[in-house]
Amino acid sequence: MTTISAYRHTQVGTVIVVTVGLLVLVGAFPAVTFGSAPASFALLGLFLVCIFLFGSLTVSVDHAHVLLRFGLGLIRRRFALADIRAVRRVRNRWYYGWGIRLLPRGWLYNVSGLDAVEIEMTDGRAHRIGTDEPEALAAAIQQARGRAD
């Protein structure tokens, strides 16, 4: 049996963090200037929750699964290696955006950039995993599956 080295990488969603951070500052201005405005604090709370939920994407590959974990890990997705038919590096269109999105061929999980790895499942569905290390992620999935596509 071949030894499979585990892969784990966390990509910070710099654009998301900076944008939401600026929105937090803009939202804090009315709260500080005009006193304790409940709506401003609620908005601040919402922005902070967005940062904690979608501020990063951690992708792990082990002997049986590809695991995606956004932010603190409350939002997760797991794919069994046995269900993956093909792996390929792709480039997303700019308007696909960030977060979790439904695309014409399947789902996108992304926090930053345009590079991704697409995994095609045995049932025909496709999932794109955004990453700043597309070659390393594709190679890790292929190695874990035991063959190169």
N, C-alpha and C positions, 0 to 999 in steps of 0.2 A: 504494500500500500504506500502511496506517495505521501510525503509530508507536505502539508499545505501551510504556507505562512499566512498568518492572519493579516488583514488589511484594516486600517482604521484611520480615517482622516476627517478633520473638522474644518469646514469652510465658514468663515464669518461673512455674514451678509452686510458688507460695509455700506453699501448704498442704503439698505433698509435701516441699519442702525443710525447712520448719519441723518437720513431724512426724518425718521421718527424722533431722533434726538432734537433736531431743529423744531419739529412740531411740538415737542414737550416744552421747549423754551418759549415758543410763541404762545402756547397754551398757558404757561405759568405766568406770563406777563399780566393778563387781566386778573388772575387770582391774587397776585402780589399787589398790583396797583389799586384794584378796587375792593380789596378785602377778600374775605373767604367766599368766593363765588362757587357754590356747589357744582355747577355745570363745568366750570374750569377744572376743578379737581377730578371730576368724573372723567373728563376728556384726558387729563394727565394719566389717570389710572389706566384707561384704555390703551393709550400709547405705550405705556410701560409694559402692559401685558403683551402687546404686539412684539416688542423687543424681546421679551423673555421667551415667547413662543416661536418666533420666526427669525431671531437674530443670527442663528447659525444652523448649519446642517451637518450632522455627523453621519458618515457612511462607514459601515463595518461589513467585512466579508469574512465568513468563517467556513468551516468544512461543509455546512449545510444551507446557509442563508446569506442573503444580502439584507442588511438591516439599515433603515433610514431613521434618523432621530432629529427632529427639529428642536432647536433651542434647549430648554430644560429636559426635554424628553417626553412631554405629555402627548405630543403628536408623533406617532411612529408608523412605520410601514415595514413589513417583512416579506421577502420573496424567497421561496424555496429554490435552491439551485437546480433541483430536479425538474422544476417547471420552466426553466429558462431554455429557450431554443437557440437564440442567437444574441450576440453582444456586439455593438458597434459604437464607435465614437461619432458624435454628431455635433452640429452647431445649431443652436436654436435661433429662431428669428427674433429680432429685438422686441417685437410686440407680444411675444409669449409671456413676458414679464417674470415675476418672482412669486414664490409661494407655491401653493398646490393648485394646478390648473388642469382643466380638461382640454386636451388638444384633439385635432382631427383623428389621430391614430391611437390615442391613449392619454395617459396622465403624465404631467410634468411636476417634478419636485425640485425646486430651485431657490437659492437665496441670493445668488450673485452671478453675473457674467452670462456668457452665451454658450460656453462649452458644456457638453453633457455626454453621458453614456446612455445609449438606448438599449434596453433589454427587451427582446421579443419573447413573449411567453408561448408555451405550447398551445394555448387556446387562441392564439392570434393577436391578443392584446399586446400593446407596447407601453413601456414606462420609460420616461427620460429622467435621469438623475443628474442634476446640475452639479458640476465639480470644476475646480481649478486644476485638477490632476486627471484629465480624461484618459491619458495613456496608462497611468498607474492603476486606475480603477478598472478599466477594461481588462488589463492584464491580470489583475487579481481575481476578477470574476471568472475569466477564462481558465486560469490556473486552478481555481477552486472547483470548476466544473470538470477539470481533467482533460480539457482539449482546447485548442485554439480555433476560433472561427475565422 
